[in-house]
Amino acid sequence: MTHRSSDQSPAARPHDRGLKFSASASMAAAALTFIAPGAAFAQMSPLSIGLVDPPANDTLGSVRYATPDGGVRFVLDRSPGRTALFRYDGDDEVLVLRPTAGPRGDELYKTERGEVLVRITSLGAVTLFRGHGDLGAPAEPLGDAPRLAPPEWPVETQQARLRELARLTVRTVGRPIAFETPKSGAASGLVVDAATRAAQGLAGARGPNVQRVVIVFGDKPQARMQPDGALQVMVAPTMGYAGRPSSLAVQTALTTTQPVPQQRPR
């Protein structure tokens, strides 16, 4: 009671107020010192991820994964943001997956067929689904992986690859098919990949009689038949692998679309 009446007295000395401020500051510093280790532990604790910190799957990047038996390995690259890129080890085709929100904060990455291929929970657990009715298998991260981006091809190597694809169609289609590409030489890696997917689509299709494959630049990926028997493959260079039609998209275009008949001049 004596200290309280002294605090309220107008005659309180200035140095007393300074002592009180110093004492308060010391108590605050002691409180911060006590809290800091707990806060640091909360940031490092795996149990805190997704609870008090941002979920682990908010960290985008390219990571290599494997199933527990090591039988399936793949790279999931989520750095593009709006899409994710996926590639099985041993397979040269990069799949473009579309993320959608799932229950309990999960992220579902779907193929162009609308099938869930990868699920990532809010705590970062990854599950791989490989087919219809598959219950999925857990996948553990093996470490960071290089981003999935089309490499640049020298002009000579690009032309050699296109000639090789033309020869390969002899076995798959029954005749060589020429591949025509933009003359600028830009986005060579994406152009070569688009030509490769077109060759794969041709091999799996039982559609129209394709005379040649023409790759052009545009604002979105697309594959369609032209009236003169050419398969036009449109690529969008700024979109990376997401900017070219997949082999499935090419196959679908060949089997479900019909070329517009040419009108004879009157």
C-alpha positions in Angstrom: 0.0 0.0 0.0 2.9 2.3 0.7 4.3 1.9 -2.8 0.9 2.4 -4.4 0.3 5.8 -2.6 3.8 6.8 -3.5 3.1 6.1 -7.2 0.0 8.2 -7.2 1.7 11.1 -5.3 2.3 14.1 -7.5 5.6 14.5 -5.7 7.0 11.3 -7.2 10.6 11.8 -8.1 11.7 11.6 -11.8 14.4 9.1 -11.1 11.8 6.8 -9.5 9.8 6.8 -12.7 13.0 6.0 -14.6 13.6 3.0 -12.3 10.1 1.8 -12.8 10.5 2.0 -16.6 13.8 0.1 -16.4 12.2 -2.6 -14.3 9.3 -2.9 -16.7 11.7 -3.1 -19.7 13.7 -5.8 -17.9 10.5 -7.8 -17.3 9.4 -7.5 -20.9 12.9 -8.6 -22.1 12.8 -11.6 -19.7 9.4 -12.5 -21.1 10.6 -12.3 -24.7 13.6 -14.4 -23.8 11.3 -17.0 -22.3 8.9 -17.1 -25.3 11.5 -17.1 -28.1 12.7 -20.7 -27.7 9.1 -21.9 -27.8 8.4 -19.9 -31.0 11.6 -21.2 -32.6 10.6 -24.8 -31.7 7.1 -24.2 -33.1 8.7 -23.2 -36.4 11.0 -26.2 -36.5 8.6 -28.8 -35.2 7.2 -31.0 -38.0 3.9 -31.2 -36.0 3.5 -27.4 -36.3 3.7 -27.4 -40.1 0.2 -26.8 -41.4 -1.0 -25.8 -38.0 0.7 -22.5 -37.0 3.0 -22.1 -40.0 2.1 -22.2 -43.7 1.4 -25.8 -44.9 4.4 -27.7 -46.3 2.8 -27.9 -49.7 2.8 -24.1 -49.9 6.5 -24.4 -50.7 6.6 -24.8 -54.5 9.6 -26.4 -56.3 10.8 -29.4 -58.2 11.3 -32.5 -56.1 12.1 -36.2 -56.9 9.9 -38.8 -55.2 9.8 -42.6 -54.8 7.3 -45.1 -53.6 8.4 -47.1 -50.4 9.7 -50.0 -52.5 11.6 -47.7 -54.9 9.7 -49.3 -57.8 8.3 -46.0 -59.0 10.2 -42.7 -59.1 9.0 -39.4 -60.5 9.7 -35.7 -60.5 6.9 -33.3 -59.5 7.7 -29.7 -60.4 5.2 -27.2 -58.9 7.3 -24.1 -59.7 5.1 -23.0 -62.6 2.3 -22.1 -60.1 -0.9 -22.5 -62.0 0.1 -26.0 -63.3 2.4 -28.7 -62.1 4.7 -30.7 -64.3 5.2 -34.5 -63.7 7.5 -37.0 -65.3 8.2 -40.7 -64.4 11.8 -41.7 -64.3 12.5 -43.4 -67.6 9.7 -41.7 -69.5 10.5 -38.7 -71.8 7.0 -37.2 -71.8 6.3 -34.5 -69.2 2.7 -34.5 -68.1 0.9 -31.2 -67.3 -1.3 -31.5 -64.1 -4.0 -29.1 -63.0 -4.3 -28.4 -59.2 -7.7 -28.4 -57.6 -8.7 -28.1 -54.0 -9.6 -31.3 -52.2 -11.1 -32.2 -48.8 -9.3 -31.3 -45.6 -7.1 -28.8 -47.3 -5.6 -31.4 -49.7 -4.3 -30.5 -53.2 -5.3 -32.8 -56.0 -3.3 -32.7 -59.2 -5.3 -34.0 -62.1 -4.3 -35.2 -65.6 -6.0 -33.8 -68.7 -8.4 -36.8 -68.5 -9.5 -35.4 -65.1 -8.0 -38.2 -63.1 -6.1 -37.6 -59.9 -2.5 -38.5 -60.3 -1.0 -36.9 -57.2 -2.5 -35.9 -53.8 -0.7 -33.6 -51.4 -2.1 -33.2 -47.9 -2.0 -30.0 -45.9 0.9 -31.5 -43.9 2.8 -32.3 -47.1 2.2 -36.0 -47.4 2.3 -37.2 -51.0 0.3 -40.0 -52.6 0.6 -41.3 -56.1 -2.3 -42.8 -58.0 -1.5 -44.8 -61.1 -4.8 -45.8 -62.6 -8.6 -46.1 -62.2 -9.5 -47.6 -58.9 -6.0 -47.4 -57.6 -5.9 -46.7 -53.8 -2.6 -44.9 -54.2 0.8 -45.4 -52.8 2.7 -43.0 -50.5 5.7 -41.3 -52.0 8.7 -40.0 -50.1 10.9 -37.1 -51.2 14.4 -38.0 -52.3 15.6 -34.4 -52.7 15.4 -31.4 -55.0 15.4 -32.0 -58.7 16.1 -29.7 -61.7 13.1 -27.9 -63.0 11.3 -29.5 -65.9 11.8 -27.1 -68.7 12.4 -27.8 -72.4 16.1 -27.7 -73.3 17.4 -25.7 -76.2 18.4 -27.8 -79.3 21.1 -26.7 -81.7 19.7 -26.3 -85.3 21.6 -29.3 -86.6 20.4 -31.5 -83.8 16.9 -30.3 -84.1 16.7 -31.1 -87.8 18.3 -34.6 -87.2 15.6 -35.3 -84.6 12.8 -34.3 -86.9 14.2 -36.6 -89.7 14.4 -39.4 -87.2 10.7 -38.9 -86.2 9.8 -38.9 -89.9 11.5 -42.3 -90.3 9.9 -43.7 -87.1 6.4 -43.1 -88.5 7.2 -45.7 -91.2 6.9 -48.4 -88.5 4.0 -46.8 -86.6 1.9 -45.4 -89.4 3.2 -47.2 -92.5 4.8 -44.3 -94.3 7.2 -41.5 -93.6 5.6 -38.2 -92.5 7.4 -34.9 -92.8 7.6 -32.5 -89.9 7.6 -28.8 -90.7 8.6 -26.3 -88.0 8.8 -22.5 -87.7 11.8 -21.0 -89.6 12.8 -18.7 -86.7 14.4 -21.5 -84.7 12.9 -20.1 -81.5 11.8 -22.4 -78.6 13.7 -25.3 -80.3 13.2 -27.6 -77.3 9.5 -27.0 -77.1 9.2 -27.5 -80.9 11.1 -30.8 -80.8 9.0 -32.0 -77.9 5.8 -31.0 -79.7 6.9 -33.0 -82.7 7.7 -36.0 -80.5 4.3 -35.9 -78.9 2.7 -35.6 -82.4 4.6 -38.7 -83.5 3.4 -40.6 -80.4 -0.2 -39.4 -81.0 0.0 -40.6 -84.6 1.2 -44.0 -83.5 -1.8 -44.4 -81.2 -4.5 -43.0 -83.5 -6.6 -44.7 -86.1 -7.9 -41.5 -87.6 -7.5 -39.5 -90.7 -4.8 -39.9 -93.3 -2.2 -37.4 -92.2 0.2 -36.2 -94.9 2.5 -34.1 -92.8 2.8 -32.5 -89.4 3.0 -28.7 -89.3 4.1 -27.0 -86.1 3.2 -23.3 -85.7 3.4 -20.7 -82.9 0.2 -19.5 -81.2 -1.3 -18.3 -78.0 -2.4 -21.7 -76.7 -1.6 -25.4 -77.3 -3.8 -27.1 -79.9 -3.8 -30.0 -82.4 -6.2 -30.1 -85.3 -6.5 -31.5 -88.8 -6.4 -29.2 -91.8 -8.3 -29.5 -95.0 -5.2 -30.4 -96.9 -4.4 -33.5 -94.7 -1.9 -31.7 -92.5 -1.9 -32.1 -88.8 -1.4 -28.6 -87.3 0.2 -28.5 -83.9 0.1 -25.1 -82.2 2.6 -24.4 -79.4 2.8 -21.4 -77.0 6.5 -20.9 -76.3 6.0 -18.8 -73.1 4.1 -21.6 -71.4 6.9 -24.2 -71.4 5.7 -27.8 -71.5 2.2 -26.6 -70.8 2.3 -24.8 -74.1 2.3 -27.9 -76.4 -0.4 -30.5 -76.9 0.4 -33.8 -75.2 0.5 -37.1 -77.1 -3.0 -37.9 -75.8 -4.3 -34.5 -77.0 -2.9 -35.2 -80.5 -4.4 -38.7 -80.5 -7.7 -37.3 -79.4 -7.6 -34.7 -82.1 -6.9 -37.3 -84.8 -9.7 -39.6 -83.7 -12.5 -37.2 -82.9 -12.1 -34.3 -85.4 -12.6 -34.3 -89.1 -11.0 -31.9 -91.5 -13.1 -29.3 -93.1 -13.7 -30.2 -96.7 -12.2 -27.9 -99.2 -14.7 -26.1 -101.4 -14.2 -26.2 -105.1 -14.1 -22.9 -106.9 -17.2 -22.1 -108.8 
